[in-house]
Amino acid sequence: MGLFNKLVISGIPAIDWDMTPDYTFGTFESWGGVERIRNNSERIYYFFIDAWDEEPKLCLMERGVKHAQVIAEILAPAEMVRACVQEQGKAALFERTFAINEELKQWLRDNVVNTDDDSKVVILEQREASGPVETGLPKRSSLAPLQARITLPDQAEELSEEDVVQLVQSFNFCDQERNPEGSFVSELVDNEDGLTVSDQVTGLMWQREGLDIMSHRSMRREVARVNDEQFAGYSDWRLPTMAEALSLLEQEKLAHDQYLPRCFSGEQPFVFVDAVRKPGGQWFVDFKQGRAFWSSGTIPGGFGRLCRREK
C-alpha cells in the first residue's frame, strides 16, 4: 500500500474503519471501557476529520494505549469532506473531530488504501517518543535555595465554572478556552534526580512522568502507595489543585503535541486535580487541549501528575 510505504510503516497495519474519535477513550485509555487493547505496543490506524480550522481536513491517526498521533493529512475532495461535517450537525466548542461517512470510506479505499499512488498523502510530522526528554533546564545545584514568589491555592476545592474563570484570570493562566493569551510563566529547574523538576515561581516540586489512567478512587490509593514508597525521597506527594495544574500550561504546544514544558512526559495527557465541580462532576486539566475541563461521569478515569510543596 502506497499509504503506509510513504509513512515508512512496516508490515500490514490494521485500519479500523469503524473507529471514531468518540470511541477512542473507551478503547485505548479507559480501564473500564468497552474494549481493551492489552498490548501497549499495538498500533491501530483510523481516518477522521479535523474541523478545528476554517477548512476541515481528512487525517490519519495512529493510536495505541496512551499513544495518539496524527501522522498524515489525506487530500480528499474538499466538498466531500465539508459535506461529511455538515451532515453530523453542530459540534461542541471542544469537540471538532468527526467520524468519516460511507462516501469517504469508499473514496479512501479506491484512491488511498488499495493503491500504490501516495500523491494524496501528506506526512505531517515524524513520530516521537512520548516519555520525558532531557530537560534542558538549569541545574538545581547551581542555583540559590528555592524561594516561591507566588503562592497558589493548595487545598481541595469545590469549583463552579465561574470559579475556574476567576481563578484563570486572577493568575493569568494560559487556558486555551478561558484565557488563551495568559502569560503565567513557570521557572522550572532540574532536580538532577531524573524524576522531578521544581518551579521557582510556585515552590512546587513535580513528577516528570506520572501515574497511569485509573478511577478517582484508585488514584487516591496510588498516591498513598507513592508516599509509602517515598518517591524521590519524599512522602508528601498529592494531586495538584486546579491552580497548581493550570500553572504548567504553556501558550503553545511544545512537545508531545501538548501545552506542556518539554521536561514532562507526554503519557499523561489529562490529569486529575483535587477539585470537584459545583454542582457536580470532577475537574481535570487537559494538556492536549490546554484547558481545564470537567466530566460528569462519562469519563471513567484520568491520569495523575503529582506535586508537593517544598519546605
MOTA-V686431 format. One record per residue. N is the residue number from 1. RES is the residue in one letter. PHI is phi in whole degrees, 0 to 359 (none if undefined). OMEGA is omega in whole degrees, 0 to 359 (none if undefined). D_FIRST is the distance of its C-alpha to the first C-alpha in whole Angstrom. Layout:
{{N & RES & PHI & OMEGA & D_FIRST} {N & RES & PHI & OMEGA & D_FIRST}}
//
This chain:
{{1 & M & none & 180 & 0} {2 & G & 299 & 181 & 4} {3 & L & 302 & 185 & 5} {4 & F & 281 & 173 & 6} {5 & N & 296 & 180 & 6} {6 & K & 294 & 180 & 9} {7 & L & 276 & 179 & 10} {8 & V & 56 & 176 & 11} {9 & I & 249 & 187 & 10} {10 & S & 278 & 179 & 10} {11 & G & 75 & 177 & 10} {12 & I & 240 & 183 & 9} {13 & P & 298 & 181 & 10} {14 & A & 268 & 171 & 12} {15 & I & 262 & 179 & 12} {16 & D & 264 & 184 & 16} {17 & W & 286 & 180 & 16} {18 & D & 262 & 181 & 20} {19 & M & 290 & 176 & 20} {20 & T & 230 & 181 & 22} {21 & P & 305 & 183 & 24} {22 & D & 284 & 181 & 27} {23 & Y & 267 & 190 & 26} {24 & T & 289 & 183 & 25} {25 & F & 298 & 181 & 28} {26 & G & 294 & 181 & 29} {27 & T & 274 & 192 & 26} {28 & F & 252 & 187 & 26} {29 & E & 235 & 187 & 29} {30 & S & 274 & 176 & 32} {31 & W & 292 & 180 & 34} {32 & G & 253 & 187 & 35} {33 & G & 280 & 187 & 32} {34 & V & 278 & 181 & 31} {35 & E & 212 & 181 & 28} {36 & R & 244 & 171 & 28} {37 & I & 259 & 189 & 25} {38 & R & 267 & 180 & 27} {39 & N & 259 & 184 & 25} {40 & N & 297 & 181 & 25} {41 & S & 270 & 181 & 22} {42 & E & 293 & 179 & 20} {43 & R & 234 & 178 & 17} {44 & I & 237 & 183 & 16} {45 & Y & 240 & 176 & 14} {46 & Y & 212 & 180 & 15} {47 & F & 261 & 176 & 16} {48 & F & 207 & 178 & 19} {49 & I & 252 & 175 & 21} {50 & D & 264 & 183 & 24} {51 & A & 248 & 180 & 27} {52 & W & 288 & 178 & 29} {53 & D & 271 & 182 & 29} {54 & E & 300 & 179 & 31} {55 & E & 254 & 181 & 28} {56 & P & 294 & 181 & 25} {57 & K & 223 & 179 & 22} {58 & L & 270 & 186 & 18} {59 & C & 229 & 174 & 17} {60 & L & 248 & 180 & 14} {61 & M & 255 & 170 & 17} {62 & E & 257 & 188 & 16} {63 & R & 229 & 175 & 19} {64 & G & 203 & 177 & 21} {65 & V & 294 & 181 & 25} {66 & K & 58 & 179 & 27} {67 & H & 222 & 177 & 23} {68 & A & 210 & 179 & 22} {69 & Q & 209 & 174 & 20} {70 & V & 283 & 188 & 19} {71 & I & 252 & 180 & 16} {72 & A & 204 & 167 & 15} {73 & E & 257 & 180 & 16} {74 & I & 251 & 185 & 14} {75 & L & 278 & 178 & 16} {76 & A & 276 & 177 & 17} {77 & P & 304 & 186 & 20} {78 & A & 301 & 182 & 23} {79 & E & 293 & 178 & 25} {80 & M & 290 & 179 & 23} {81 & V & 293 & 179 & 23} {82 & R & 298 & 180 & 26} {83 & A & 296 & 179 & 27} {84 & C & 296 & 178 & 25} {85 & V & 294 & 184 & 27} {86 & Q & 297 & 182 & 30} {87 & E & 286 & 181 & 30} {88 & Q & 265 & 174 & 30} {89 & G & 84 & 183 & 33} {90 & K & 289 & 180 & 35} {91 & A & 263 & 174 & 33} {92 & A & 292 & 185 & 36} {93 & L & 306 & 182 & 36} {94 & F & 248 & 175 & 34} {95 & E & 226 & 184 & 31} {96 & R & 241 & 171 & 29} {97 & T & 243 & 189 & 26} {98 & F & 230 & 171 & 25} {99 & A & 287 & 177 & 23} {100 & I & 273 & 180 & 20} {101 & N & 265 & 184 & 22} {102 & E & 295 & 179 & 21} {103 & E & 297 & 179 & 20} {104 & L & 291 & 178 & 18} {105 & K & 301 & 181 & 16} {106 & Q & 293 & 178 & 16} {107 & W & 298 & 179 & 15} {108 & L & 295 & 179 & 12} {109 & R & 297 & 184 & 11} {110 & D & 283 & 192 & 12} {111 & N & 245 & 185 & 11} {112 & V & 229 & 189 & 8} {113 & V & 281 & 186 & 6} {114 & N & 260 & 180 & 6} {115 & T & 210 & 176 & 6} {116 & D & 272 & 179 & 5} {117 & D & 285 & 180 & 8} {118 & D & 250 & 185 & 8} {119 & S & 292 & 181 & 12} {120 & K & 266 & 182 & 13} {121 & V & 255 & 178 & 12} {122 & V & 247 & 179 & 15} {123 & I & 290 & 184 & 15} {124 & L & 270 & 181 & 18} {125 & E & 196 & 176 & 20} {126 & Q & 285 & 177 & 19} {127 & R & 291 & 183 & 20} {128 & E & 234 & 176 & 23} {129 & A & 294 & 183 & 25} {130 & S & 262 & 179 & 27} {131 & G & 282 & 180 & 30} {132 & P & 292 & 178 & 33} {133 & V & 260 & 175 & 33} {134 & E & 304 & 190 & 37} {135 & T & 293 & 187 & 39} {136 & G & 66 & 183 & 40} {137 & L & 264 & 173 & 43} {138 & P & 301 & 179 & 47} {139 & K & 281 & 181 & 48} {140 & R & 301 & 185 & 51} {141 & S & 293 & 182 & 53} {142 & S & 264 & 185 & 54} {143 & L & 245 & 174 & 55} {144 & A & 292 & 179 & 58} {145 & P & 308 & 182 & 58} {146 & L & 294 & 177 & 56} {147 & Q & 223 & 182 & 58} {148 & A & 296 & 179 & 56} {149 & R & 254 & 178 & 57} {150 & I & 229 & 177 & 55} {151 & T & 259 & 180 & 56} {152 & L & 270 & 174 & 53} {153 & P & 306 & 185 & 54} {154 & D & 232 & 179 & 54} {155 & Q & 243 & 177 & 55} {156 & A & 305 & 185 & 53} {157 & E & 224 & 167 & 53} {158 & E & 246 & 190 & 53} {159 & L & 236 & 170 & 51} {160 & S & 273 & 175 & 51} {161 & E & 302 & 179 & 48} {162 & E & 297 & 177 & 51} {163 & D & 296 & 180 & 52} {164 & V & 293 & 177 & 49} {165 & V & 301 & 180 & 49} {166 & Q & 296 & 179 & 52} {167 & L & 296 & 180 & 51} {168 & V & 300 & 181 & 48} {169 & Q & 289 & 182 & 51} {170 & S & 297 & 182 & 53} {171 & F & 255 & 179 & 51} {172 & N & 57 & 178 & 49} {173 & F & 289 & 182 & 46} {174 & C & 269 & 177 & 42} {175 & D & 273 & 187 & 41} {176 & Q & 294 & 177 & 39} {177 & E & 267 & 190 & 40} {178 & R & 263 & 183 & 44} {179 & N & 198 & 186 & 44} {180 & P & 297 & 179 & 41} {181 & E & 263 & 181 & 44} {182 & G & 305 & 187 & 45} {183 & S & 235 & 175 & 46} {184 & F & 294 & 183 & 47} {185 & V & 234 & 175 & 46} {186 & S & 278 & 176 & 46} {187 & E & 234 & 186 & 47} {188 & L & 278 & 176 & 46} {189 & V & 232 & 181 & 47} {190 & D & 275 & 180 & 45} {191 & N & 280 & 173 & 47} {192 & E & 62 & 176 & 46} {193 & D & 247 & 182 & 46} {194 & G & 74 & 186 & 42} {195 & L & 242 & 191 & 42} {196 & T & 222 & 167 & 44} {197 & V & 229 & 178 & 45} {198 & S & 234 & 182 & 48} {199 & D & 252 & 181 & 48} {200 & Q & 288 & 179 & 52} {201 & V & 279 & 186 & 52} {202 & T & 258 & 182 & 52} {203 & G & 75 & 181 & 53} {204 & L & 261 & 169 & 50} {205 & M & 258 & 185 & 48} {206 & W & 237 & 165 & 45} {207 & Q & 294 & 175 & 42} {208 & R & 284 & 176 & 39} {209 & E & 260 & 181 & 37} {210 & G & 165 & 185 & 38} {211 & L & 247 & 183 & 38} {212 & D & 294 & 180 & 35} {213 & I & 290 & 180 & 35} {214 & M & 195 & 179 & 38} {215 & S & 290 & 180 & 40} {216 & H & 298 & 180 & 43} {217 & R & 295 & 178 & 46} {218 & S & 294 & 179 & 43} {219 & M & 297 & 178 & 43} {220 & R & 298 & 178 & 47} {221 & R & 294 & 180 & 47} {222 & E & 292 & 176 & 44} {223 & V & 299 & 178 & 46} {224 & A & 298 & 179 & 50} {225 & R & 296 & 179 & 48} {226 & V & 303 & 179 & 47} {227 & N & 289 & 177 & 50} {228 & D & 299 & 181 & 52} {229 & E & 273 & 178 & 50} {230 & Q & 53 & 178 & 51} {231 & F & 305 & 180 & 47} {232 & A & 58 & 177 & 48} {233 & G & 93 & 184 & 52} {234 & Y & 231 & 182 & 52} {235 & S & 232 & 179 & 53} {236 & D & 236 & 177 & 53} {237 & W & 287 & 182 & 49} {238 & R & 205 & 171 & 49} {239 & L & 294 & 177 & 46} {240 & P & 288 & 170 & 47} {241 & T & 285 & 178 & 48} {242 & M & 304 & 182 & 47} {243 & A & 298 & 182 & 48} {244 & E & 295 & 179 & 47} {245 & A & 292 & 179 & 44} {246 & L & 296 & 182 & 44} {247 & S & 294 & 180 & 45} {248 & L & 274 & 185 & 42} {249 & L & 292 & 176 & 40} {250 & E & 258 & 178 & 39} {251 & Q & 289 & 182 & 39} {252 & E & 232 & 175 & 35} {253 & K & 288 & 185 & 32} {254 & L & 252 & 181 & 33} {255 & A & 208 & 178 & 30} {256 & H & 58 & 181 & 28} {257 & D & 59 & 182 & 27} {258 & Q & 226 & 177 & 31} {259 & Y & 277 & 192 & 34} {260 & L & 211 & 177 & 36} {261 & P & 305 & 186 & 37} {262 & R & 296 & 184 & 35} {263 & C & 288 & 183 & 37} {264 & F & 265 & 175 & 36} {265 & S & 293 & 175 & 33} {266 & G & 267 & 186 & 30} {267 & E & 274 & 177 & 30} {268 & Q & 236 & 189 & 33} {269 & P & 290 & 174 & 32} {270 & F & 215 & 190 & 35} {271 & V & 235 & 171 & 38} {272 & F & 298 & 166 & 41} {273 & V & 240 & 185 & 44} {274 & D & 277 & 182 & 48} {275 & A & 206 & 172 & 48} {276 & V & 259 & 183 & 49} {277 & R & 269 & 173 & 48} {278 & K & 255 & 23 & 51} {279 & P & 264 & 180 & 52} {280 & G & 178 & 179 & 49} {281 & G & 120 & 181 & 46} {282 & Q & 237 & 179 & 44} {283 & W & 272 & 175 & 43} {284 & F & 226 & 164 & 41} {285 & V & 242 & 185 & 39} {286 & D & 255 & 182 & 36} {287 & F & 281 & 176 & 34} {288 & K & 286 & 179 & 31} {289 & Q & 267 & 177 & 33} {290 & G & 70 & 184 & 36} {291 & R & 197 & 169 & 39} {292 & A & 275 & 174 & 41} {293 & F & 212 & 179 & 40} {294 & W & 231 & 177 & 41} {295 & S & 237 & 179 & 40} {296 & S & 269 & 182 & 43} {297 & G & 119 & 178 & 41} {298 & T & 288 & 174 & 38} {299 & I & 264 & 188 & 36} {300 & P & 280 & 182 & 37} {301 & G & 195 & 178 & 37} {302 & G & 201 & 177 & 37} {303 & F & 267 & 177 & 36} {304 & G & 230 & 166 & 39} {305 & R & 226 & 190 & 40} {306 & L & 271 & 177 & 44} {307 & C & 221 & 174 & 47} {308 & R & 208 & 178 & 50} {309 & R & 270 & 181 & 53} {310 & E & 288 & 182 & 55} {311 & K & 257 & none & 58}}
//
